[in-house]
Amino acid sequence: MSQKSLGEFEHIVLLALIRLEGNAYGASIRQFLHSEIDRNVALGALYSTLERMEKKGLVVSVLGEATAQRGGRPKRFFSVTAEGKAALRHAKQVIDTMWKDVAVKASGESYAF
């Protein structure tokens, strides 16, 4: 299996889906991103990303029950697939590798964070 490269927004959305533990739908993901990382996301941009990740096989979605509160519309719940989890592990490995030895001094300046 070739590793799928994740964009930054895909990366944080996948992490949000995992952290929301089965309660990940558009509005809950959007609220989570705002409360956890102060990121305001348009629902259209979020759904475009979720649909793209679903086509890539990184997430799956299922329709929940239709409710009167939602005008008879069901919520679409998203979860991360095994392939999505593998992509997250790979992305973490890449980032960890790139951060390795960042504290090394270059040109007399320390890059320690």
C-alpha positions as CSV (number, residue, x, y, z in Angstrom):
1,M,0.0,0.0,0.0
2,S,1.4,3.4,-0.9
3,Q,1.1,6.0,1.7
4,K,-1.3,8.8,1.0
5,S,0.0,12.2,1.8
6,L,-2.2,14.3,4.1
7,G,-2.7,18.0,3.8
8,E,-2.7,20.0,7.0
9,F,-6.4,20.4,7.1
10,E,-7.0,16.7,6.3
11,H,-4.6,15.8,9.1
12,I,-6.5,17.9,11.7
13,V,-9.9,16.7,10.5
14,L,-8.9,13.1,10.8
15,L,-7.6,13.7,14.3
16,A,-10.9,15.4,15.2
17,L,-12.9,12.4,13.9
18,I,-10.9,10.1,16.2
19,R,-11.2,12.4,19.2
20,L,-15.0,12.8,18.6
21,E,-15.3,9.0,19.0
22,G,-18.4,8.2,16.9
23,N,-20.1,11.6,17.2
24,A,-18.4,13.2,14.2
25,Y,-20.8,15.0,11.9
26,G,-20.4,18.3,10.2
27,A,-21.5,20.7,13.0
28,S,-19.8,18.7,15.7
29,I,-16.5,18.6,13.8
30,R,-16.7,22.3,13.1
31,Q,-17.4,23.2,16.7
32,F,-14.6,20.9,17.9
33,L,-12.0,22.5,15.6
34,H,-13.1,25.9,16.9
35,S,-13.0,25.0,20.5
36,E,-9.8,23.0,20.4
37,I,-7.6,24.9,18.0
38,D,-9.5,28.2,17.5
39,R,-10.0,27.4,13.8
40,N,-13.2,28.7,12.2
41,V,-14.2,26.5,9.3
42,A,-16.9,26.9,6.7
43,L,-19.2,23.9,6.6
44,G,-18.8,23.8,2.8
45,A,-15.0,23.6,3.1
46,L,-15.3,20.9,5.7
47,Y,-17.8,18.8,3.7
48,S,-15.6,19.1,0.6
49,T,-12.6,17.8,2.6
50,L,-14.6,15.0,4.1
51,E,-16.0,13.9,0.7
52,R,-12.4,14.0,-0.8
53,M,-11.1,11.9,2.1
54,E,-14.0,9.5,1.6
55,K,-13.0,9.1,-2.1
56,K,-9.4,8.5,-1.0
57,G,-10.6,5.7,1.4
58,L,-9.4,7.6,4.5
59,V,-12.9,8.0,6.0
60,V,-16.3,6.4,5.7
61,S,-19.7,7.9,6.5
62,V,-23.1,6.5,7.5
63,L,-26.4,8.2,7.8
64,G,-28.0,8.5,11.2
65,E,-31.6,8.6,12.1
66,A,-33.7,11.4,10.6
67,T,-35.0,13.7,13.3
68,A,-37.8,16.3,13.5
69,Q,-35.3,18.7,15.0
70,R,-33.3,18.6,11.7
71,G,-36.5,18.9,9.6
72,G,-36.5,15.2,8.9
73,R,-32.9,15.1,7.6
74,P,-30.4,12.6,9.0
75,K,-27.0,13.4,10.2
76,R,-24.0,12.0,8.3
77,F,-21.5,10.5,10.7
78,F,-17.9,10.1,9.7
79,S,-15.2,7.8,11.0
80,V,-11.6,7.1,10.1
81,T,-10.8,3.9,8.2
82,A,-7.8,1.7,8.7
83,E,-6.2,3.4,5.7
84,G,-6.9,6.8,7.3
85,K,-5.2,5.7,10.6
86,A,-2.2,4.4,8.6
87,A,-2.0,7.8,6.8
88,L,-2.1,9.5,10.2
89,R,0.7,7.3,11.6
90,H,2.8,7.9,8.5
91,A,2.2,11.7,8.8
92,K,3.2,11.6,12.5
93,Q,6.4,9.7,11.6
94,V,7.3,12.2,8.9
95,I,6.8,15.1,11.3
96,D,8.7,13.5,14.1
97,T,11.6,12.7,11.7
98,M,11.7,16.3,10.5
99,W,11.6,17.7,14.0
100,K,14.5,15.4,15.0
101,D,17.6,17.5,15.8
102,V,15.9,20.8,15.2
103,A,17.7,22.0,18.3
104,V,21.0,21.8,16.5
105,K,22.6,25.2,16.2
106,A,22.9,26.6,12.8
107,S,24.8,29.8,12.0
108,G,25.1,30.5,15.7
109,E,21.4,30.5,16.3
110,S,19.6,27.9,18.3
111,Y,16.4,26.5,16.8
112,A,15.3,24.9,20.1
113,F,11.6,25.4,20.7
